[in-house]
Amino acid sequence: MNYMYLRAGGDDESLRAILNARNGQIVSLKRGSKEFMQGGGRDSEDSLKQLNDMRGWINNSWITMFPIVNSSKDHKILYEGKLYDLSQHGTIRVMTPEISKLSDDALNVLYNYVAGTLLDNSYKHALNNAYPKDLMLPFDCSMKKEYKLSDVFAVKTIIENTSSKSFCYAYGDHPAFVNKGDPEKCFFYSYNDWKMSLKDVKNAGDVVLKTDWIRFFNERGTEGLEVRSDCGMMQLWSPGFNVFAIEPITETLDNNIIHDLSGDGTGSYKLILKPGEKKTYNIEIRLF
């Protein structure tokens, strides 16, 4: 196993996190002995990976979604009139990052992509041959994720267009959490007294809100977490099994259309990066 460990302080209640350097995923987020993350992104040989960690997301705990959020029709994208294979949530989830540990409580994760590079998606293809075996983008790009622990878990994501061509995109993070209580009695909260049970989120399929924060509490109201972001939207989703995702996203489109990433203003997404441009997004997770 190739794990990297972060800790905010020396006392028993300090915030702690584990990053799997093989896939760049945060696979554990704890305050004291309380685990908040679903551990699907742990290595298969990890003795701490339990059956519950493989329910909902077998190999994922924290996916970064880019340059699409969710799926494009037929797992293809359009760019300047040509089609390219791109699976659900984009390329970051199948890339191997470069990781730099800065201190006991901070590390950086860097993804660099060169246009035309084939990315292995054979695992998803083996589960369902509708998914392409290889993924590819027609432009260069990079993403740097800066993780920092203090009294909150802070994530800064910097997306850069390292290409000579513009492109449009969507971005999001997909952290998966665990719940130990009755899903009918555990609730999500946000602005204007909005409230929804975990059971209702599961039954809805997915829920998208224009908000910069969502809070979750167990049935007793004694344990929970809050996710804040400047992405503009939050997406909630649960496959059941008492696990759920709170996903800060910039935009989401219909899965039944082919997403056009052309950067000339005719593309599907509102956000456009010109050559050399960067865009920064921030997420904070607070544990109760």
C-alpha positions in Angstrom: 0.0 0.0 0.0 1.2 3.5 -0.7 -0.6 5.8 1.7 0.2 9.3 2.9 -1.0 10.5 6.3 -2.0 13.9 7.4 -2.7 15.1 11.0 -3.7 18.5 12.2 -2.3 18.2 15.7 -1.1 15.9 18.4 -4.2 15.4 20.6 -6.6 12.5 20.3 -9.4 14.6 18.7 -7.2 16.1 16.0 -8.4 15.9 12.4 -6.6 13.2 10.4 -6.7 12.1 6.8 -5.2 9.4 4.6 -4.5 9.8 0.9 -4.0 6.8 -1.4 -1.0 7.9 -3.5 -1.8 5.2 -6.1 -5.1 6.9 -7.2 -4.8 10.3 -5.5 -8.0 9.7 -3.4 -8.7 10.7 0.1 -9.7 7.4 1.7 -10.1 8.3 5.3 -11.2 11.5 7.2 -11.4 11.2 11.0 -11.9 13.3 14.1 -10.6 11.1 16.9 -11.7 7.6 16.3 -14.8 8.5 14.3 -14.5 7.7 10.5 -16.5 9.9 8.2 -15.3 8.6 4.7 -16.5 5.6 2.8 -13.3 3.6 2.2 -13.9 2.3 -1.3 -10.7 4.0 -2.6 -8.5 2.0 -0.2 -6.2 -0.6 -1.8 -7.7 -4.1 -2.1 -5.0 -5.6 0.1 -5.8 -3.1 2.9 -7.1 -5.1 5.9 -9.1 -2.1 7.0 -11.2 -2.2 3.7 -14.4 -3.8 4.8 -17.5 -5.0 3.0 -19.3 -1.7 3.7 -16.5 0.2 2.0 -17.3 -1.7 -1.3 -21.0 -0.9 -1.2 -22.0 1.9 -3.5 -18.5 2.7 -4.7 -16.3 -0.4 -5.0 -13.0 1.4 -5.8 -13.7 5.1 -5.0 -13.8 7.3 -1.9 -13.2 10.7 -3.4 -13.5 11.2 -7.1 -12.5 14.5 -8.8 -14.8 15.2 -11.7 -13.2 17.0 -14.7 -13.7 18.1 -17.5 -17.3 16.8 -17.2 -19.6 16.1 -14.3 -21.7 13.0 -14.5 -21.9 11.3 -18.0 -22.1 12.4 -21.6 -24.3 10.4 -24.0 -22.6 7.2 -25.2 -19.6 8.1 -23.1 -18.3 10.5 -25.8 -17.6 14.2 -25.9 -17.5 16.6 -28.9 -14.7 19.0 -29.4 -14.3 21.2 -32.6 -16.6 18.8 -34.5 -14.8 15.6 -33.5 -15.9 12.9 -31.1 -13.7 11.5 -28.3 -14.2 8.7 -25.8 -14.7 10.0 -22.3 -16.3 8.0 -19.5 -18.4 9.2 -16.5 -16.8 12.1 -14.5 -13.9 12.6 -16.9 -10.2 11.9 -16.8 -8.9 12.7 -13.3 -10.3 9.5 -11.8 -8.1 7.3 -13.9 -4.9 9.3 -13.8 -1.8 8.7 -11.6 -0.8 11.9 -9.9 2.4 13.4 -8.6 2.3 14.0 -4.9 4.3 16.3 -2.7 4.0 16.2 1.1 4.7 19.7 2.5 4.2 19.1 6.2 2.4 16.9 8.7 -0.9 18.7 7.8 -0.5 19.6 4.1 0.2 18.0 0.7 -0.2 18.8 -2.9 -1.5 16.5 -5.7 -0.7 17.3 -9.3 -2.3 15.9 -12.5 -0.8 16.8 -15.9 -2.4 15.7 -19.1 -1.0 15.9 -22.7 -3.5 16.0 -25.5 -4.0 12.6 -27.2 -2.7 10.5 -24.3 -4.7 7.4 -23.9 -5.9 6.7 -20.3 -6.6 3.2 -19.2 -10.3 2.7 -18.3 -10.3 -1.1 -18.6 -11.6 -1.6 -15.1 -14.9 0.2 -15.9 -15.0 -1.4 -19.3 -14.8 -4.9 -17.7 -17.8 -4.1 -15.5 -19.8 -2.7 -18.4 -18.6 -2.8 -22.0 -20.6 0.3 -22.7 -17.7 2.2 -21.1 -14.7 2.8 -23.4 -11.5 0.9 -22.7 -9.4 4.1 -23.1 -10.2 7.8 -22.5 -8.7 10.7 -24.3 -8.9 14.5 -24.4 -7.9 16.7 -27.5 -6.2 19.4 -25.4 -3.5 19.8 -22.7 -4.5 20.7 -19.1 -3.4 20.4 -15.6 -5.0 20.3 -12.1 -3.3 20.9 -8.8 -5.1 20.0 -5.6 -3.8 21.5 -2.3 -5.0 19.6 0.8 -4.6 21.2 4.3 -5.8 20.1 7.7 -6.6 22.4 10.6 -9.9 22.6 12.4 -11.4 21.9 8.9 -10.2 19.9 5.9 -9.5 22.5 3.2 -9.1 21.6 -0.5 -7.9 24.2 -3.1 -8.2 23.1 -6.7 -6.3 25.0 -9.5 -7.3 24.1 -13.1 -4.9 25.4 -15.8 -5.3 25.3 -19.6 -1.8 24.4 -20.7 -2.9 24.0 -24.3 -2.8 26.3 -27.2 -6.6 26.0 -27.6 -9.5 27.1 -25.4 -12.0 24.6 -24.0 -15.1 24.7 -21.8 -15.5 22.4 -18.8 -17.3 21.4 -15.6 -15.6 20.6 -12.4 -16.6 18.9 -9.1 -15.5 16.8 -6.2 -17.3 13.6 -5.2 -16.4 12.8 -1.5 -18.3 9.7 -0.2 -19.3 9.6 3.4 -20.7 6.9 5.8 -23.7 7.1 8.1 -24.3 4.7 11.0 -27.9 5.8 11.8 -31.4 5.3 10.4 -31.4 6.9 6.9 -35.0 8.0 7.4 -34.0 10.0 10.5 -30.8 11.5 9.3 -31.1 14.8 7.5 -29.3 17.2 5.1 -29.8 21.0 5.7 -29.1 24.1 3.7 -30.4 27.7 3.3 -34.0 28.8 3.9 -34.8 25.8 6.2 -34.3 23.3 3.3 -34.2 19.8 4.8 -34.2 16.3 3.3 -33.6 12.9 4.8 -30.9 10.5 3.5 -33.7 8.0 2.6 -35.4 10.6 0.4 -32.1 11.5 -1.3 -31.6 7.9 -2.1 -35.1 7.6 -3.5 -34.7 10.8 -5.6 -31.7 9.5 -7.5 -29.8 12.7 -7.2 -30.6 16.2 -5.8 -28.9 19.4 -7.1 -29.1 22.6 -5.2 -27.7 26.1 -5.9 -26.0 26.6 -2.6 -22.5 27.0 -1.1 -23.1 24.7 1.9 -24.8 21.6 3.0 -24.8 20.1 6.5 -25.6 16.5 7.5 -26.5 15.3 11.0 -27.2 11.8 12.3 -30.6 10.9 13.9 -29.6 12.2 17.3 -28.1 15.4 16.0 -24.8 14.6 17.8 -22.6 13.8 14.9 -22.3 15.2 11.4 -20.4 17.2 8.8 -20.6 20.3 6.7 -19.3 20.9 3.2 -18.8 24.4 1.9 -17.6 25.5 -1.5 -17.4 28.4 -4.0 -18.3 26.1 -6.9 -21.9 27.4 -7.0 -23.9 24.1 -6.7 -24.1 21.0 -4.6 -25.2 17.6 -5.8 -26.4 14.9 -3.4 -26.5 11.3 -4.2 -26.9 8.0 -2.3 -26.8 4.4 -3.7 -28.2 3.2 -0.4 -26.2 1.1 2.1 -26.1 4.1 4.4 -23.4 5.9 2.2 -23.8 9.2 0.4 -21.9 11.9 -1.5 -22.0 15.6 -1.1 -20.6 17.0 -4.3 -19.6 20.6 -4.9 -20.0 21.1 -8.7 -19.8 24.0 -11.1 -22.5 22.7 -13.5 -24.3 19.5 -14.5 -25.9 18.6 -17.9 -28.3 16.1 -19.2 -26.7 12.6 -19.5 -28.7 12.1 -22.7 -26.8 14.6 -24.7 -23.2 14.6 -26.0 -21.3 17.3 -24.1 -19.5 19.7 -26.4 -16.2 21.0 -24.8 -15.4 23.4 -27.7 -14.0 26.7 -26.3 -15.3 29.1 -28.9 -18.6 29.8 -27.1 -20.6 27.1 -28.8 -19.7 24.4 -26.2 -22.1 22.9 -23.7 -20.6 24.3 -20.5 -20.6 28.0 -19.4 -17.0 28.0 -18.1 -14.3 28.5 -20.6 -10.5 28.4 -20.1 -8.3 30.2 -22.6 -4.7 29.1 -23.2 -2.6 29.9 -20.1 -5.7 30.7 -17.9 -6.2 29.3 -14.5 -9.3 28.9 -12.3 -9.3 28.2 -8.5 -12.0 26.5 -6.5 -12.2 26.0 -2.7 -13.9 23.4 -0.5 -14.0 23.1 3.2 -15.2 20.1 5.2 -16.0 20.5 8.9 -16.6 17.5 11.1 -18.9 17.6 14.2 
